[in-house]
């Protein structure tokens, strides 16, 4: 998928619509994508990209970091 598609996907990942992504929501999303070890990957991804340390992926900077992280570690973003 493209980076834009990934950003749209992230909006759907936010299951309760509060504008931020918890590791639980990310885990569900990774599971749907068929990516292995969703629990560990989701936990680690939030830990690595949660710049303000509130345990959620929120705001443009963290979303962008997560997008880059996904491209690098999950291979889900194929082009910019
Ligand atoms: Ca955060």
PDB file of the backbone (N, CA, C, O) and the ligand in Angstrom, with CONECT records:
HET     CA  A 101       1
ATOM      1  N   UNK A   1       0.842  -1.204   0.000  1.00  0.00           N
ATOM      2  CA  UNK A   1       0.000   0.000   0.000  1.00  0.00           C
ATOM      3  C   UNK A   1       0.873   1.249   0.000  1.00  0.00           C
ATOM      4  O   UNK A   1       2.060   1.182   0.320  1.00  0.00           O
ATOM      5  N   UNK A   2       0.294   2.370  -0.353  1.00  0.00           N
ATOM      6  CA  UNK A   2       1.051   3.618  -0.350  1.00  0.00           C
ATOM      7  C   UNK A   2       1.051   4.217   1.057  1.00  0.00           C
ATOM      8  O   UNK A   2       0.323   3.769   1.943  1.00  0.00           O
ATOM      9  N   UNK A   3       1.884   5.238   1.236  1.00  0.00           N
ATOM     10  CA  UNK A   3       1.929   5.907   2.533  1.00  0.00           C
ATOM     11  C   UNK A   3       0.557   6.492   2.881  1.00  0.00           C
ATOM     12  O   UNK A   3       0.113   6.418   4.027  1.00  0.00           O
ATOM     13  N   UNK A   4      -0.114   7.078   1.867  1.00  0.00           N
ATOM     14  CA  UNK A   4      -1.435   7.660   2.109  1.00  0.00           C
ATOM     15  C   UNK A   4      -2.444   6.578   2.511  1.00  0.00           C
ATOM     16  O   UNK A   4      -3.271   6.783   3.400  1.00  0.00           O
ATOM     17  N   UNK A   5      -2.363   5.449   1.855  1.00  0.00           N
ATOM     18  CA  UNK A   5      -3.267   4.350   2.206  1.00  0.00           C
ATOM     19  C   UNK A   5      -2.998   3.851   3.623  1.00  0.00           C
ATOM     20  O   UNK A   5      -3.911   3.475   4.357  1.00  0.00           O
ATOM     21  N   UNK A   6      -1.730   3.860   3.976  1.00  0.00           N
ATOM     22  CA  UNK A   6      -1.383   3.436   5.326  1.00  0.00           C
ATOM     23  C   UNK A   6      -1.955   4.406   6.360  1.00  0.00           C
ATOM     24  O   UNK A   6      -2.440   3.993   7.414  1.00  0.00           O
ATOM     25  N   UNK A   7      -1.889   5.717   6.039  1.00  0.00           N
ATOM     26  CA  UNK A   7      -2.453   6.719   6.966  1.00  0.00           C
ATOM     27  C   UNK A   7      -3.960   6.534   7.096  1.00  0.00           C
ATOM     28  O   UNK A   7      -4.513   6.658   8.189  1.00  0.00           O
ATOM     29  N   UNK A   8      -4.620   6.242   5.989  1.00  0.00           N
ATOM     30  CA  UNK A   8      -6.060   5.972   6.032  1.00  0.00           C
ATOM     31  C   UNK A   8      -6.357   4.718   6.846  1.00  0.00           C
ATOM     32  O   UNK A   8      -7.332   4.651   7.595  1.00  0.00           O
ATOM     33  N   UNK A   9      -5.479   3.720   6.672  1.00  0.00           N
ATOM     34  CA  UNK A   9      -5.617   2.483   7.433  1.00  0.00           C
ATOM     35  C   UNK A   9      -5.483   2.755   8.934  1.00  0.00           C
ATOM     36  O   UNK A   9      -6.208   2.183   9.748  1.00  0.00           O
ATOM     37  N   UNK A  10      -4.546   3.636   9.283  1.00  0.00           N
ATOM     38  CA  UNK A  10      -4.358   3.984  10.693  1.00  0.00           C
ATOM     39  C   UNK A  10      -5.616   4.592  11.303  1.00  0.00           C
ATOM     40  O   UNK A  10      -5.920   4.369  12.474  1.00  0.00           O
ATOM     41  N   UNK A  11      -6.344   5.364  10.493  1.00  0.00           N
ATOM     42  CA  UNK A  11      -7.590   5.954  11.001  1.00  0.00           C
ATOM     43  C   UNK A  11      -8.596   4.863  11.350  1.00  0.00           C
ATOM     44  O   UNK A  11      -9.348   4.983  12.317  1.00  0.00           O
ATOM     45  N   UNK A  12      -8.601   3.803  10.556  1.00  0.00           N
ATOM     46  CA  UNK A  12      -9.512   2.682  10.834  1.00  0.00           C
ATOM     47  C   UNK A  12      -9.034   1.866  12.032  1.00  0.00           C
ATOM     48  O   UNK A  12      -9.826   1.244  12.739  1.00  0.00           O
ATOM     49  N   UNK A  13      -7.714   1.887  12.241  1.00  0.00           N
ATOM     50  CA  UNK A  13      -7.144   1.170  13.379  1.00  0.00           C
ATOM     51  C   UNK A  13      -7.652   1.750  14.703  1.00  0.00           C
ATOM     52  O   UNK A  13      -7.806   1.046  15.701  1.00  0.00           O
ATOM     53  N   UNK A  14      -7.902   3.052  14.667  1.00  0.00           N
ATOM     54  CA  UNK A  14      -8.386   3.752  15.854  1.00  0.00           C
ATOM     55  C   UNK A  14      -9.856   3.367  16.102  1.00  0.00           C
ATOM     56  O   UNK A  14     -10.775   4.102  15.741  1.00  0.00           O
ATOM     57  N   UNK A  15     -10.047   2.214  16.717  1.00  0.00           N
ATOM     58  CA  UNK A  15     -11.378   1.608  16.811  1.00  0.00           C
ATOM     59  C   UNK A  15     -12.374   2.444  17.582  1.00  0.00           C
ATOM     60  O   UNK A  15     -13.543   2.504  17.204  1.00  0.00           O
ATOM     61  N   UNK A  16     -11.945   3.093  18.657  1.00  0.00           N
ATOM     62  CA  UNK A  16     -12.891   3.879  19.447  1.00  0.00           C
ATOM     63  C   UNK A  16     -12.935   5.344  19.021  1.00  0.00           C
ATOM     64  O   UNK A  16     -13.629   6.155  19.636  1.00  0.00           O
ATOM     65  N   UNK A  17     -12.180   5.684  17.950  1.00  0.00           N
ATOM     66  CA  UNK A  17     -12.278   7.013  17.352  1.00  0.00           C
ATOM     67  C   UNK A  17     -11.824   8.163  18.231  1.00  0.00           C
ATOM     68  O   UNK A  17     -12.326   9.278  18.089  1.00  0.00           O
ATOM     69  N   UNK A  18     -10.893   7.919  19.129  1.00  0.00           N
ATOM     70  CA  UNK A  18     -10.432   9.007  19.997  1.00  0.00           C
ATOM     71  C   UNK A  18      -9.220   9.741  19.426  1.00  0.00           C
ATOM     72  O   UNK A  18      -8.634  10.592  20.096  1.00  0.00           O
ATOM     73  N   UNK A  19      -8.842   9.408  18.177  1.00  0.00           N
ATOM     74  CA  UNK A  19      -7.765  10.127  17.510  1.00  0.00           C
ATOM     75  C   UNK A  19      -6.376   9.670  17.904  1.00  0.00           C
ATOM     76  O   UNK A  19      -5.388  10.288  17.509  1.00  0.00           O
ATOM     77  N   UNK A  20      -6.283   8.611  18.667  1.00  0.00           N
ATOM     78  CA  UNK A  20      -4.976   8.076  19.038  1.00  0.00           C
ATOM     79  C   UNK A  20      -5.045   6.558  19.007  1.00  0.00           C
ATOM     80  O   UNK A  20      -6.119   5.967  19.120  1.00  0.00           O
ATOM     81  N   UNK A  21      -3.888   5.940  18.853  1.00  0.00           N
ATOM     82  CA  UNK A  21      -3.848   4.490  18.655  1.00  0.00           C
ATOM     83  C   UNK A  21      -3.148   3.835  19.841  1.00  0.00           C
ATOM     84  O   UNK A  21      -2.005   4.162  20.162  1.00  0.00           O
ATOM     85  N   UNK A  22      -3.834   2.930  20.469  1.00  0.00           N
ATOM     86  CA  UNK A  22      -3.245   2.179  21.580  1.00  0.00           C
ATOM     87  C   UNK A  22      -2.580   0.919  21.032  1.00  0.00           C
ATOM     88  O   UNK A  22      -2.827   0.520  19.894  1.00  0.00           O
ATOM     89  N   UNK A  23      -1.737   0.298  21.852  1.00  0.00           N
ATOM     90  CA  UNK A  23      -1.101  -0.940  21.393  1.00  0.00           C
ATOM     91  C   UNK A  23      -2.156  -2.025  21.172  1.00  0.00           C
ATOM     92  O   UNK A  23      -1.974  -2.898  20.324  1.00  0.00           O
ATOM     93  N   UNK A  24      -3.258  -1.977  21.930  1.00  0.00           N
ATOM     94  CA  UNK A  24      -4.336  -2.943  21.732  1.00  0.00           C
ATOM     95  C   UNK A  24      -4.993  -2.804  20.365  1.00  0.00           C
ATOM     96  O   UNK A  24      -5.268  -3.798  19.693  1.00  0.00           O
ATOM     97  N   UNK A  25      -5.241  -1.563  19.962  1.00  0.00           N
ATOM     98  CA  UNK A  25      -5.837  -1.307  18.643  1.00  0.00           C
ATOM     99  C   UNK A  25      -4.868  -1.704  17.536  1.00  0.00           C
ATOM    100  O   UNK A  25      -5.267  -2.287  16.528  1.00  0.00           O
ATOM    101  N   UNK A  26      -3.596  -1.383  17.734  1.00  0.00           N
ATOM    102  CA  UNK A  26      -2.590  -1.718  16.729  1.00  0.00           C
ATOM    103  C   UNK A  26      -2.452  -3.242  16.594  1.00  0.00           C
ATOM    104  O   UNK A  26      -2.273  -3.766  15.495  1.00  0.00           O
ATOM    105  N   UNK A  27      -2.538  -3.925  17.707  1.00  0.00           N
ATOM    106  CA  UNK A  27      -2.463  -5.385  17.689  1.00  0.00           C
ATOM    107  C   UNK A  27      -3.584  -5.988  16.830  1.00  0.00           C
ATOM    108  O   UNK A  27      -3.342  -6.873  16.010  1.00  0.00           O
ATOM    109  N   UNK A  28      -4.797  -5.499  17.030  1.00  0.00           N
ATOM    110  CA  UNK A  28      -5.942  -5.953  16.236  1.00  0.00           C
ATOM    111  C   UNK A  28      -5.676  -5.755  14.741  1.00  0.00           C
ATOM    112  O   UNK A  28      -5.928  -6.634  13.918  1.00  0.00           O
ATOM    113  N   UNK A  29      -5.154  -4.560  14.425  1.00  0.00           N
ATOM    114  CA  UNK A  29      -4.925  -4.205  13.027  1.00  0.00           C
ATOM    115  C   UNK A  29      -3.854  -5.087  12.394  1.00  0.00           C
ATOM    116  O   UNK A  29      -3.991  -5.515  11.247  1.00  0.00           O
ATOM    117  N   UNK A  30      -2.786  -5.357  13.147  1.00  0.00           N
ATOM    118  CA  UNK A  30      -1.715  -6.210  12.622  1.00  0.00           C
ATOM    119  C   UNK A  30      -2.219  -7.629  12.419  1.00  0.00           C
ATOM    120  O   UNK A  30      -1.837  -8.316  11.471  1.00  0.00           O
ATOM    121  N   UNK A  31      -3.079  -8.047  13.323  1.00  0.00           N
ATOM    122  CA  UNK A  31      -3.676  -9.378  13.213  1.00  0.00           C
ATOM    123  C   UNK A  31      -4.483  -9.482  11.917  1.00  0.00           C
ATOM    124  O   UNK A  31      -4.394 -10.477  11.197  1.00  0.00           O
ATOM    125  N   UNK A  32      -5.274  -8.438  11.628  1.00  0.00           N
ATOM    126  CA  UNK A  32      -6.093  -8.413  10.414  1.00  0.00           C
ATOM    127  C   UNK A  32      -5.209  -8.464   9.160  1.00  0.00           C
ATOM    128  O   UNK A  32      -5.560  -9.107   8.171  1.00  0.00           O
ATOM    129  N   UNK A  33      -4.065  -7.782   9.215  1.00  0.00           N
ATOM    130  CA  UNK A  33      -3.148  -7.772   8.071  1.00  0.00           C
ATOM    131  C   UNK A  33      -2.406  -9.102   7.917  1.00  0.00           C
ATOM    132  O   UNK A  33      -1.734  -9.331   6.912  1.00  0.00           O
ATOM    133  N   UNK A  34      -2.530  -9.968   8.909  1.00  0.00           N
ATOM    134  CA  UNK A  34      -1.878 -11.264   8.829  1.00  0.00           C
ATOM    135  C   UNK A  34      -0.400 -11.225   9.190  1.00  0.00           C
ATOM    136  O   UNK A  34       0.366 -12.109   8.809  1.00  0.00           O
ATOM    137  N   UNK A  35      -0.009 -10.193   9.929  1.00  0.00           N
ATOM    138  CA  UNK A  35       1.383 -10.061  10.345  1.00  0.00           C
ATOM    139  C   UNK A  35       1.605 -10.882  11.617  1.00  0.00           C
ATOM    140  O   UNK A  35       0.786 -10.863  12.536  1.00  0.00           O
ATOM    141  N   UNK A  36       2.715 -11.594  11.649  1.00  0.00           N
ATOM    142  CA  UNK A  36       2.965 -12.494  12.774  1.00  0.00           C
ATOM    143  C   UNK A  36       3.356 -11.729  14.036  1.00  0.00           C
ATOM    144  O   UNK A  36       3.840 -10.599  13.968  1.00  0.00           O
ATOM    145  N   UNK A  37       3.140 -12.361  15.183  1.00  0.00           N
ATOM    146  CA  UNK A  37       3.451 -11.785  16.487  1.00  0.00           C
ATOM    147  C   UNK A  37       2.839 -10.400  16.685  1.00  0.00           C
ATOM    148  O   UNK A  37       3.558  -9.474  17.060  1.00  0.00           O
ATOM    149  N   UNK A  38       1.544 -10.226  16.447  1.00  0.00           N
ATOM    150  CA  UNK A  38       0.933  -8.895  16.552  1.00  0.00           C
ATOM    151  C   UNK A  38       1.040  -8.259  17.929  1.00  0.00           C
ATOM    152  O   UNK A  38       1.226  -7.047  18.035  1.00  0.00           O
ATOM    153  N   UNK A  39       0.927  -9.053  18.977  1.00  0.00           N
ATOM    154  CA  UNK A  39       0.974  -8.477  20.322  1.00  0.00           C
ATOM    155  C   UNK A  39       2.327  -7.835  20.603  1.00  0.00           C
ATOM    156  O   UNK A  39       2.403  -6.687  21.039  1.00  0.00           O
ATOM    157  N   UNK A  40       3.397  -8.591  20.346  1.00  0.00           N
ATOM    158  CA  UNK A  40       4.743  -8.100  20.599  1.00  0.00           C
ATOM    159  C   UNK A  40       5.093  -6.936  19.672  1.00  0.00           C
ATOM    160  O   UNK A  40       5.682  -5.946  20.106  1.00  0.00           O
ATOM    161  N   UNK A  41       4.729  -7.059  18.405  1.00  0.00           N
ATOM    162  CA  UNK A  41       5.039  -6.008  17.431  1.00  0.00           C
ATOM    163  C   UNK A  41       4.314  -4.707  17.771  1.00  0.00           C
ATOM    164  O   UNK A  41       4.893  -3.624  17.689  1.00  0.00           O
ATOM    165  N   UNK A  42       3.044  -4.824  18.152  1.00  0.00           N
ATOM    166  CA  UNK A  42       2.252  -3.634  18.479  1.00  0.00           C
ATOM    167  C   UNK A  42       2.831  -2.937  19.711  1.00  0.00           C
ATOM    168  O   UNK A  42       2.988  -1.717  19.734  1.00  0.00           O
ATOM    169  N   UNK A  43       3.137  -3.721  20.711  1.00  0.00           N
ATOM    170  CA  UNK A  43       3.690  -3.164  21.948  1.00  0.00           C
ATOM    171  C   UNK A  43       5.005  -2.434  21.668  1.00  0.00           C
ATOM    172  O   UNK A  43       5.225  -1.323  22.151  1.00  0.00           O
ATOM    173  N   UNK A  44       5.862  -3.064  20.891  1.00  0.00           N
ATOM    174  CA  UNK A  44       7.175  -2.501  20.591  1.00  0.00           C
ATOM    175  C   UNK A  44       7.051  -1.251  19.709  1.00  0.00           C
ATOM    176  O   UNK A  44       7.770  -0.271  19.901  1.00  0.00           O
ATOM    177  N   UNK A  45       6.132  -1.302  18.743  1.00  0.00           N
ATOM    178  CA  UNK A  45       5.948  -0.168  17.829  1.00  0.00           C
ATOM    179  C   UNK A  45       5.481   1.074  18.588  1.00  0.00           C
ATOM    180  O   UNK A  45       5.948   2.183  18.327  1.00  0.00           O
ATOM    181  N   UNK A  46       4.557   0.877  19.527  1.00  0.00           N
ATOM    182  CA  UNK A  46       4.083   2.014  20.320  1.00  0.00           C
ATOM    183  C   UNK A  46       5.222   2.541  21.194  1.00  0.00           C
ATOM    184  O   UNK A  46       5.435   3.748  21.304  1.00  0.00           O
ATOM    185  N   UNK A  47       5.942   1.611  21.807  1.00  0.00           N
ATOM    186  CA  UNK A  47       7.059   2.004  22.672  1.00  0.00           C
ATOM    187  C   UNK A  47       8.115   2.815  21.911  1.00  0.00           C
ATOM    188  O   UNK A  47       8.650   3.791  22.437  1.00  0.00           O
ATOM    189  N   UNK A  48       8.410   2.406  20.672  1.00  0.00           N
ATOM    190  CA  UNK A  48       9.459   3.054  19.891  1.00  0.00           C
ATOM    191  C   UNK A  48       9.017   4.384  19.278  1.00  0.00           C
ATOM    192  O   UNK A  48       9.856   5.247  19.019  1.00  0.00           O
ATOM    193  N   UNK A  49       7.719   4.565  19.043  1.00  0.00           N
ATOM    194  CA  UNK A  49       7.261   5.740  18.296  1.00  0.00           C
ATOM    195  C   UNK A  49       6.433   6.715  19.133  1.00  0.00           C
ATOM    196  O   UNK A  49       5.971   7.737  18.627  1.00  0.00           O
ATOM    197  N   UNK A  50       6.252   6.400  20.386  1.00  0.00           N
ATOM    198  CA  UNK A  50       5.486   7.252  21.292  1.00  0.00           C
ATOM    199  C   UNK A  50       6.394   8.349  21.845  1.00  0.00           C
ATOM    200  O   UNK A  50       6.969   8.217  22.925  1.00  0.00           O
ATOM    201  N   UNK A  51       6.508   9.431  21.078  1.00  0.00           N
ATOM    202  CA  UNK A  51       7.476  10.490  21.387  1.00  0.00           C
ATOM    203  C   UNK A  51       7.177  11.166  22.731  1.00  0.00           C
ATOM    204  O   UNK A  51       8.094  11.455  23.500  1.00  0.00           O
ATOM    205  N   UNK A  52       5.894  11.416  23.010  1.00  0.00           N
ATOM    206  CA  UNK A  52       5.558  12.123  24.258  1.00  0.00           C
ATOM    207  C   UNK A  52       5.232  11.165  25.417  1.00  0.00           C
ATOM    208  O   UNK A  52       4.773  11.595  26.475  1.00  0.00           O
ATOM    209  N   UNK A  53       5.472   9.886  25.205  1.00  0.00           N
ATOM    210  CA  UNK A  53       5.362   8.879  26.274  1.00  0.00           C
ATOM    211  C   UNK A  53       4.014   8.854  26.981  1.00  0.00           C
ATOM    212  O   UNK A  53       3.948   8.740  28.204  1.00  0.00           O
ATOM    213  N   UNK A  54       2.930   8.961  26.196  1.00  0.00           N
ATOM    214  CA  UNK A  54       1.603   8.832  26.821  1.00  0.00           C
ATOM    215  C   UNK A  54       0.978   7.463  26.508  1.00  0.00           C
ATOM    216  O   UNK A  54      -0.205   7.236  26.761  1.00  0.00           O
ATOM    217  N   UNK A  55       1.782   6.575  25.963  1.00  0.00           N
ATOM    218  CA  UNK A  55       1.368   5.187  25.667  1.00  0.00           C
ATOM    219  C   UNK A  55       0.377   5.083  24.512  1.00  0.00           C
ATOM    220  O   UNK A  55      -0.259   4.047  24.322  1.00  0.00           O
ATOM    221  N   UNK A  56       0.251   6.155  23.749  1.00  0.00           N
ATOM    222  CA  UNK A  56      -0.587   6.125  22.546  1.00  0.00           C
ATOM    223  C   UNK A  56       0.196   6.712  21.384  1.00  0.00           C
ATOM    224  O   UNK A  56       1.069   7.559  21.570  1.00  0.00           O
ATOM    225  N   UNK A  57      -0.133   6.243  20.169  1.00  0.00           N
ATOM    226  CA  UNK A  57       0.361   6.915  18.973  1.00  0.00           C
ATOM    227  C   UNK A  57      -0.657   7.992  18.646  1.00  0.00           C
ATOM    228  O   UNK A  57      -1.771   7.703  18.209  1.00  0.00           O
ATOM    229  N   UNK A  58      -0.259   9.242  18.865  1.00  0.00           N
ATOM    230  CA  UNK A  58      -1.175  10.354  18.627  1.00  0.00           C
ATOM    231  C   UNK A  58      -0.400  11.525  18.018  1.00  0.00           C
ATOM    232  O   UNK A  58       0.809  11.639  18.219  1.00  0.00           O
ATOM    233  N   UNK A  59      -1.076  12.378  17.290  1.00  0.00           N
ATOM    234  CA  UNK A  59      -0.439  13.541  16.678  1.00  0.00           C
ATOM    235  C   UNK A  59       0.299  13.182  15.394  1.00  0.00           C
ATOM    236  O   UNK A  59       0.635  12.025  15.142  1.00  0.00           O
ATOM    237  N   UNK A  60       0.538  14.218  14.590  1.00  0.00           N
ATOM    238  CA  UNK A  60       1.144  14.029  13.276  1.00  0.00           C
ATOM    239  C   UNK A  60       2.542  13.414  13.341  1.00  0.00           C
ATOM    240  O   UNK A  60       2.876  12.531  12.551  1.00  0.00           O
ATOM    241  N   UNK A  61       3.351  13.883  14.283  1.00  0.00           N
ATOM    242  CA  UNK A  61       4.734  13.404  14.369  1.00  0.00           C
ATOM    243  C   UNK A  61       4.768  11.905  14.655  1.00  0.00           C
ATOM    244  O   UNK A  61       5.498  11.163  13.998  1.00  0.00           O
ATOM    245  N   UNK A  62       3.993  11.467  15.618  1.00  0.00           N
ATOM    246  CA  UNK A  62       4.016  10.048  15.988  1.00  0.00           C
ATOM    247  C   UNK A  62       3.411   9.184  14.881  1.00  0.00           C
ATOM    248  O   UNK A  62       3.882   8.075  14.631  1.00  0.00           O
ATOM    249  N   UNK A  63       2.362   9.695  14.215  1.00  0.00           N
ATOM    250  CA  UNK A  63       1.766   8.961  13.094  1.00  0.00           C
ATOM    251  C   UNK A  63       2.791   8.787  11.972  1.00  0.00           C
ATOM    252  O   UNK A  63       2.900   7.724  11.361  1.00  0.00           O
ATOM    253  N   UNK A  64       3.544   9.873  11.719  1.00  0.00           N
ATOM    254  CA  UNK A  64       4.548   9.831  10.661  1.00  0.00           C
ATOM    255  C   UNK A  64       5.657   8.846  11.017  1.00  0.00           C
ATOM    256  O   UNK A  64       6.114   8.072  10.177  1.00  0.00           O
ATOM    257  N   UNK A  65       6.077   8.891  12.275  1.00  0.00           N
ATOM    258  CA  UNK A  65       7.110   7.964  12.726  1.00  0.00           C
ATOM    259  C   UNK A  65       6.638   6.515  12.608  1.00  0.00           C
ATOM    260  O   UNK A  65       7.390   5.630  12.201  1.00  0.00           O
ATOM    261  N   UNK A  66       5.377   6.296  12.973  1.00  0.00           N
ATOM    262  CA  UNK A  66       4.839   4.934  12.890  1.00  0.00           C
ATOM    263  C   UNK A  66       4.781   4.466  11.438  1.00  0.00           C
ATOM    264  O   UNK A  66       5.042   3.300  11.139  1.00  0.00           O
ATOM    265  N   UNK A  67       4.435   5.393  10.538  1.00  0.00           N
ATOM    266  CA  UNK A  67       4.398   5.054   9.114  1.00  0.00           C
ATOM    267  C   UNK A  67       5.778   4.623   8.625  1.00  0.00           C
ATOM    268  O   UNK A  67       5.918   3.619   7.925  1.00  0.00           O
ATOM    269  N   UNK A  68       6.798   5.400   9.005  1.00  0.00           N
ATOM    270  CA  UNK A  68       8.167   5.076   8.596  1.00  0.00           C
ATOM    271  C   UNK A  68       8.623   3.763   9.234  1.00  0.00           C
ATOM    272  O   UNK A  68       9.327   2.962   8.620  1.00  0.00           O
ATOM    273  N   UNK A  69       8.201   3.571  10.484  1.00  0.00           N
ATOM    274  CA  UNK A  69       8.547   2.356  11.215  1.00  0.00           C
ATOM    275  C   UNK A  69       7.942   1.130  10.524  1.00  0.00           C
ATOM    276  O   UNK A  69       8.596   0.100  10.361  1.00  0.00           O
ATOM    277  N   UNK A  70       6.676   1.270  10.123  1.00  0.00           N
ATOM    278  CA  UNK A  70       5.970   0.165   9.467  1.00  0.00           C
ATOM    279  C   UNK A  70       6.648  -0.200   8.151  1.00  0.00           C
ATOM    280  O   UNK A  70       6.773  -1.375   7.807  1.00  0.00           O
ATOM    281  N   UNK A  71       7.085   0.827   7.419  1.00  0.00           N
ATOM    282  CA  UNK A  71       7.759   0.594   6.142  1.00  0.00           C
ATOM    283  C   UNK A  71       9.056  -0.173   6.365  1.00  0.00           C
ATOM    284  O   UNK A  71       9.403  -1.074   5.601  1.00  0.00           O
ATOM    285  N   UNK A  72       9.755   0.196   7.412  1.00  0.00           N
ATOM    286  CA  UNK A  72      11.067  -0.380   7.679  1.00  0.00           C
ATOM    287  C   UNK A  72      10.974  -1.790   8.267  1.00  0.00           C
ATOM    288  O   UNK A  72      11.733  -2.682   7.889  1.00  0.00           O
ATOM    289  N   UNK A  73      10.032  -1.979   9.197  1.00  0.00           N
ATOM    290  CA  UNK A  73      10.018  -3.225   9.972  1.00  0.00           C
ATOM    291  C   UNK A  73       8.918  -4.207   9.578  1.00  0.00           C
ATOM    292  O   UNK A  73       9.064  -5.409   9.800  1.00  0.00           O
ATOM    293  N   UNK A  74       7.838  -3.729   9.009  1.00  0.00           N
ATOM    294  CA  UNK A  74       6.731  -4.623   8.675  1.00  0.00           C
ATOM    295  C   UNK A  74       6.592  -4.838   7.175  1.00  0.00           C
ATOM    296  O   UNK A  74       5.894  -5.748   6.728  1.00  0.00           O
ATOM    297  N   UNK A  75       7.273  -3.980   6.396  1.00  0.00           N
ATOM    298  CA  UNK A  75       7.184  -4.112   4.947  1.00  0.00           C
ATOM    299  C   UNK A  75       5.817  -3.865   4.363  1.00  0.00           C
ATOM    300  O   UNK A  75       5.493  -4.408   3.306  1.00  0.00           O
ATOM    301  N   UNK A  76       4.981  -3.036   5.038  1.00  0.00           N
ATOM    302  CA  UNK A  76       3.630  -2.830   4.550  1.00  0.00           C
ATOM    303  C   UNK A  76       3.519  -1.640   3.595  1.00  0.00           C
ATOM    304  O   UNK A  76       2.608  -1.600   2.768  1.00  0.00           O
ATOM    305  N   UNK A  77       4.434  -0.670   3.697  1.00  0.00           N
ATOM    306  CA  UNK A  77       4.358   0.485   2.817  1.00  0.00           C
ATOM    307  C   UNK A  77       5.301   0.261   1.643  1.00  0.00           C
ATOM    308  O   UNK A  77       6.516   0.202   1.836  1.00  0.00           O
ATOM    309  N   UNK A  78       4.773   0.136   0.440  1.00  0.00           N
ATOM    310  CA  UNK A  78       5.609  -0.208  -0.693  1.00  0.00           C
ATOM    311  C   UNK A  78       6.110   1.008  -1.465  1.00  0.00           C
ATOM    312  O   UNK A  78       7.128   0.921  -2.150  1.00  0.00           O
ATOM    313  N   UNK A  79       5.417   2.138  -1.368  1.00  0.00           N
ATOM    314  CA  UNK A  79       5.872   3.341  -2.061  1.00  0.00           C
ATOM    315  C   UNK A  79       5.319   4.584  -1.364  1.00  0.00           C
ATOM    316  O   UNK A  79       4.304   4.520  -0.672  1.00  0.00           O
ATOM    317  N   UNK A  80       5.998   5.707  -1.555  1.00  0.00           N
ATOM    318  CA  UNK A  80       5.607   6.933  -0.872  1.00  0.00           C
ATOM    319  C   UNK A  80       4.417   7.587  -1.569  1.00  0.00           C
ATOM    320  O   UNK A  80       3.945   8.637  -1.133  1.00  0.00           O
TER     321      UNK A  80
HETATM  322 CA    CA A 101       2.016   9.630  22.160  1.00  0.00          CA
END
